[in-house]
């Protein structure tokens, strides 16, 4: 199955899905680091699902904390990975962000 390609901002900081900017993984991570953090993220997401199914609030909190830690390690949450003091615009609609010029000027794909 082909992986869906989402539009990425010209600076590579975000991709757009469901009309929101989502922070990309820190490009400075090695492939090995990235794989390790993604593996931890998938394990944590499975733990969230299991805890929800079992109604275990304590396990759910631990699993969600593990998801947060993995996302921060990937650079997708927490402190931004870029060094130019630009703010984090994750979660904004692209047309309501500093990327509005790019979003409005591009050709929409058939998948959007």
C-alpha positions in Angstrom: 0.0 0.0 0.0 1.4 3.4 -1.0 1.8 5.9 1.8 -0.2 9.1 1.3 1.9 12.1 0.5 0.9 15.3 2.3 1.8 18.8 1.2 4.9 20.1 3.0 5.7 23.7 3.7 8.6 25.1 1.7 10.9 25.2 4.7 10.1 21.5 5.6 8.8 22.3 9.1 5.2 21.2 8.6 3.0 19.0 6.5 -0.7 19.7 6.0 -3.4 17.1 6.9 -7.0 17.7 7.7 -6.5 21.4 7.0 -4.0 21.7 9.9 -0.2 22.2 10.1 1.5 19.3 11.7 5.2 19.5 12.8 7.5 17.3 10.8 10.1 15.0 12.4 13.5 16.7 13.2 15.5 16.1 10.0 18.7 16.1 12.0 17.8 12.7 13.5 19.7 9.7 12.1 17.6 7.0 10.5 18.5 4.7 13.4 17.3 7.3 16.0 14.2 8.0 14.0 13.4 4.2 13.7 13.9 3.8 17.5 11.6 6.7 18.4 8.9 5.5 15.9 9.1 2.0 17.4 8.6 3.5 20.9 5.7 5.6 19.6 3.9 2.7 18.1 4.4 0.6 21.3 3.0 3.5 23.3 0.0 3.9 21.0 -0.8 0.2 21.3 -0.6 0.6 25.1 -3.1 3.5 24.9 -5.5 1.4 23.0 -5.1 -1.5 25.4 -5.5 0.7 28.5 -8.7 2.3 27.0 -10.1 -1.2 26.2 -9.4 -2.3 29.8 -10.6 0.9 31.4 -7.3 1.3 33.2 -6.8 5.0 33.9 -3.4 4.6 35.5 -2.1 2.6 32.5 -3.7 5.1 30.1 -1.9 8.0 31.7 1.4 6.2 31.5 0.8 5.2 27.9 -0.1 8.8 26.9 3.0 10.1 28.7 5.0 7.6 26.6 3.4 8.8 23.4 4.3 12.4 24.4 7.9 11.4 25.2 8.3 9.7 21.8 6.7 12.6 19.9 9.1 15.0 21.7 12.1 12.8 20.9 11.0 12.9 17.2 10.8 16.7 17.4 7.1 16.7 16.6 6.1 18.1 20.0 7.9 20.1 22.7 10.6 22.6 21.8 10.9 23.3 18.1 13.9 21.9 16.3 14.7 24.9 14.2 17.0 27.6 15.4 15.7 30.9 13.9 13.2 31.7 16.7 10.2 31.2 14.5 7.2 30.2 16.6 5.5 26.8 16.5 2.5 27.1 14.2 1.4 23.5 14.6 -2.3 23.0 14.8 -3.1 26.2 12.8 -5.0 26.1 9.5 -2.4 26.9 6.8 -4.5 29.8 5.5 -4.4 31.3 9.1 -0.6 31.0 9.5 2.6 32.6 8.1 2.3 30.0 5.3 -0.9 31.5 3.9 0.9 32.8 0.9 2.2 29.4 0.1 -1.1 27.6 0.8 -3.1 29.9 -1.4 -0.5 29.9 -4.3 -0.1 26.1 -4.7 -2.1 23.7 -6.9 -4.2 21.5 -4.7 -3.7 17.8 -5.2 -6.5 15.4 -6.0 -6.1 13.8 -2.5 -7.0 16.9 -0.5 
